[in-house]
Amino acid sequence: MADAVIPRSRAWAREERRRRLGPLSALTHIALLVWTVLVVVPIVWTFLASVKSEDEIFGDAWSLPASLRFDNWARAWEQAHIGQYMINSIVVVAFGTFGTMLFGSMAAYVLARYRFRGNRAIYLLFVSGLAFPVYLALTPLFFVVQNMGTVPLIGRFIGLNTHGGLVLVYIAYSLPFTVFFLAAFFRTLPGAVAEAAFVDGASHARVFFRIMLPMAKPGIVSVTIFNVLGQWNQYQLPLVLLTSDRDKWVLTQGIADISTAAGYDADWSALFAALSMAILPMMIVYTLFQSQIQKGLTAGALK
């Protein structure tokens, strides 16, 4: 009986929403359908082109390949060094995301849960970074990272043409959104649990790492995925900060290099294979954590 009531209740709720929205419901579905086509079609075409010959790519673009040419993937992986570039991207994004979430969550927690002079000003400084295009800072950023390379002992690890310098810039680039999102999320968490922990003698750091951070897991997971996607697809910053040593290039630079070479060598099959390699990990990550992302985006509103 209960099983029969639940589907009817859901159907009634859907019909009620459609009735309230009226024509807007149909327009919403049309807009979502158009958006889905605009997103899915280029991805499908890219994967399809990655296993075609160049004649098939420039012939009938939407025809199925006569045979699956996985040698395009092998050529991109080995001859174009996409494998090395992907490893570099994984290392840089892993450390960049870890640093972003560590410092961003601590800053957001303090700004959200503690009241002190200058709290609002510091928060607004973080948020103002969202309105500042990184392209405007490329020239001064280049010289800042260059000067960091002159610091004794650690300069060789955080200067130009180092993954350490790129990681630091990724962290700074990602902090504004991270602090903005997590500060709003931390404000929704109940303070009674933290107060009880303080009464029991827990330190501020222990309360944050052992109590508040696990409670903020939905928001943490959501922001982490967004930072991974943003840093994985970043091109302009590596282009400026990793210039001389090709062995340290990240994936976006390697794909751009194939694209440039394709203008002369016409190796378009390897280019689409490299693009597919770059797209596939992010599709897997988003598919695995889709439910967590949705929970994180709605948890704050529901609280």
C-alpha positions in Angstrom: 0.0 0.0 0.0 2.8 2.4 1.0 4.7 1.5 -2.2 1.7 2.5 -4.3 1.2 5.8 -2.4 4.8 7.0 -2.9 4.7 6.9 -6.8 1.3 8.6 -6.8 2.6 11.3 -4.4 5.6 12.0 -6.6 3.5 12.1 -9.7 1.1 14.5 -8.0 4.0 16.7 -6.9 5.4 16.8 -10.5 2.0 17.7 -11.9 1.6 20.4 -9.2 5.0 21.9 -10.2 4.0 21.9 -13.9 0.7 23.5 -13.1 2.3 26.3 -11.1 5.1 26.9 -13.7 2.7 26.7 -16.7 4.4 27.6 -20.0 7.7 28.2 -18.1 8.0 24.5 -17.5 8.1 23.7 -21.2 10.6 26.5 -21.9 12.8 25.1 -19.1 12.8 21.6 -20.6 13.6 23.1 -24.1 16.5 25.1 -22.7 17.9 22.1 -20.9 17.5 20.0 -24.1 19.4 22.6 -26.1 22.1 22.9 -23.5 22.5 19.1 -23.4 22.9 19.0 -27.2 25.5 21.8 -27.1 27.5 20.0 -24.5 27.2 16.4 -25.6 27.6 16.7 -29.3 31.2 18.2 -29.3 32.3 15.6 -26.8 30.9 12.7 -28.8 32.4 14.1 -32.0 35.8 14.5 -30.3 35.9 10.9 -29.1 34.7 9.7 -32.5 37.4 11.7 -34.3 40.1 10.3 -32.0 39.7 6.8 -33.5 39.4 8.0 -37.2 42.0 8.5 -39.8 42.5 12.0 -41.1 40.8 11.3 -44.4 37.7 10.2 -42.4 37.8 13.3 -40.2 37.9 15.7 -43.1 35.5 13.5 -45.2 32.2 12.8 -43.6 32.6 14.2 -40.1 29.8 12.2 -38.6 30.4 8.9 -40.3 31.5 6.0 -38.2 35.2 4.9 -38.6 35.9 2.0 -40.9 38.1 0.6 -38.1 39.0 1.9 -34.6 42.4 3.4 -34.9 43.7 3.3 -31.4 47.2 3.9 -32.7 46.1 7.6 -32.7 46.0 7.4 -28.9 49.3 5.6 -28.8 50.9 8.2 -31.0 49.6 11.0 -28.9 50.7 9.3 -25.6 54.2 8.4 -26.8 55.4 10.7 -29.6 53.6 13.8 -28.4 54.5 13.0 -24.7 50.9 13.3 -23.5 51.7 10.7 -20.9 54.4 12.8 -19.3 52.2 15.9 -19.5 49.3 14.1 -17.9 51.5 13.0 -15.0 52.7 16.5 -14.5 49.1 17.8 -14.5 48.0 15.1 -12.0 50.9 16.1 -9.6 50.3 19.9 -10.0 46.5 19.6 -9.6 46.8 17.2 -6.6 49.0 19.5 -4.7 47.2 22.6 -5.8 43.8 21.3 -4.8 45.1 20.0 -1.5 46.7 23.4 -0.6 43.6 25.3 -1.8 41.2 23.2 0.3 43.5 23.2 3.4 44.1 27.0 3.5 40.7 27.9 2.0 38.7 25.8 4.5 40.7 27.2 7.5 40.3 30.8 6.3 36.6 30.3 5.6 36.0 28.7 9.0 37.6 31.5 10.9 35.8 34.2 8.8 32.5 32.5 9.3 32.6 31.4 12.9 34.8 34.0 14.7 34.1 37.7 15.1 37.1 40.1 15.2 38.1 43.5 14.0 38.7 43.4 10.2 36.7 40.2 9.7 34.4 41.7 7.1 37.2 43.5 5.3 39.3 40.4 5.0 36.3 38.4 3.7 35.6 41.1 1.1 39.3 41.0 0.0 38.9 37.3 -0.7 35.6 37.8 -2.5 37.0 40.6 -4.6 39.3 38.1 -6.2 36.3 36.6 -8.0 35.9 39.9 -9.9 39.6 40.2 -10.8 40.5 38.5 -14.1 43.8 36.6 -13.9 44.8 37.9 -17.3 45.3 41.4 -15.9 47.8 40.0 -13.4 49.9 37.9 -15.7 52.8 40.3 -16.1 53.2 41.2 -12.4 52.6 37.6 -11.6 55.4 36.6 -13.8 57.9 38.9 -12.0 56.6 37.9 -8.6 57.2 34.2 -9.3 60.5 35.1 -10.9 61.6 36.9 -7.7 60.4 34.0 -5.6 63.0 31.9 -7.4 65.8 34.1 -5.8 64.8 33.1 -2.2 67.6 31.1 -0.6 67.2 27.4 -0.2 63.6 27.1 -1.5 63.9 29.4 -4.6 64.7 26.5 -6.9 61.4 24.8 -6.0 59.0 27.8 -6.2 60.4 30.0 -9.0 59.7 30.1 -12.7 59.6 26.8 -14.6 58.9 24.8 -11.4 55.8 22.9 -10.5 56.1 24.4 -7.0 55.7 27.9 -8.3 52.7 26.9 -10.4 51.1 25.1 -7.4 51.3 28.3 -5.3 49.7 30.3 -8.1 47.0 27.7 -8.5 46.3 28.0 -4.8 46.1 31.8 -4.8 44.0 31.7 -8.0 41.5 29.2 -6.4 41.2 30.7 -2.9 38.6 33.4 -3.6 35.9 31.0 -4.8 36.8 28.4 -2.1 36.6 30.9 0.8 33.4 32.5 -0.6 31.6 29.1 -0.9 32.8 27.5 2.3 32.3 30.6 4.5 28.6 30.5 3.5 28.5 26.8 4.2 30.3 27.0 7.6 27.7 29.6 8.7 24.9 27.1 8.3 26.5 24.5 10.6 25.2 24.3 14.2 27.5 25.8 16.8 26.3 23.7 19.8 28.6 20.8 18.9 31.6 23.0 18.8 30.7 24.7 22.0 30.3 21.4 23.8 33.8 20.4 22.5 35.3 23.6 23.8 33.7 22.9 27.2 35.4 19.5 27.2 38.7 21.2 26.7 39.2 20.7 22.9 41.5 23.2 21.2 40.4 25.4 18.3 42.4 23.3 15.8 41.0 20.0 17.2 37.4 21.3 16.9 38.0 22.4 13.3 39.7 19.2 12.1 37.8 16.6 14.1 34.3 18.2 14.3 33.5 21.1 11.9 35.4 19.8 8.9 33.6 16.4 8.8 30.3 18.2 9.3 31.1 20.3 6.2 32.0 17.3 4.1 29.3 17.9 1.4 30.5 21.4 0.8 34.2 20.3 0.9 33.6 17.6 -1.7 31.7 20.0 -4.0 34.4 22.8 -3.9 37.2 20.2 -4.3 35.7 18.9 -7.5 35.2 22.4 -8.9 38.8 23.2 -8.0 40.1 20.0 -9.7 38.1 20.9 -12.9 39.3 24.5 -12.9 43.0 23.7 -12.3 43.0 20.7 -14.7 41.7 22.9 -17.5 44.0 25.9 -16.7 46.1 27.0 -19.7 47.1 30.6 -19.4 49.0 30.3 -16.1 51.1 27.3 -17.1 51.8 29.0 -20.4 53.3 32.0 -18.6 55.0 30.2 -15.7 56.3 27.1 -17.5 58.1 28.3 -20.5 61.6 26.9 -21.0 61.5 23.2 -19.8 59.1 21.1 -21.9 59.5 18.2 -19.6 57.6 20.2 -16.9 54.7 21.2 -19.2 51.2 20.3 -18.1 48.5 18.6 -20.3 46.9 21.8 -21.7 50.3 23.0 -22.9 51.0 19.6 -24.6 47.6 19.7 -26.4 48.2 23.2 -27.6 51.6 22.1 -28.9 50.0 19.3 -30.8 47.5 21.8 -32.2 50.3 24.0 -33.4 52.2 21.1 -34.9 49.0 19.9 -36.6 49.0 23.0 -38.6 52.1 21.8 -40.3 52.2 18.0 -39.8 48.4 17.5 -40.2 48.3 15.1 -37.3 44.7 15.9 -36.4 44.0 12.3 -35.3 46.6 12.6 -32.5 45.2 16.0 -31.5 41.7 14.6 -31.0 43.1 11.6 -29.2 45.0 13.9 -26.8 41.8 16.0 -26.2 39.9 12.8 -25.4 42.6 11.8 -22.9 42.2 15.2 -21.2 38.4 15.0 -21.2 38.0 11.4 -20.0 39.5 11.8 -16.4 37.3 14.8 -15.7 34.2 13.0 -17.0 35.0 10.0 -14.7 35.6 12.3 -11.7 32.3 14.2 -12.2 30.4 11.0 -12.8 31.7 9.4 -9.6 31.1 12.4 -7.4 27.9 13.8 -9.1 25.7 13.0 -6.1 28.1 14.5 -3.6 28.3 17.7 -5.7 24.5 18.0 -5.7 24.3 17.4 -2.0 27.0 20.0 -1.3 25.3 22.6 -3.5 21.9 22.1 -1.8 22.9 21.4 1.8 23.5 25.0 2.7 20.2 26.1 1.4 18.3 23.2 3.1 19.9 24.1 6.5 
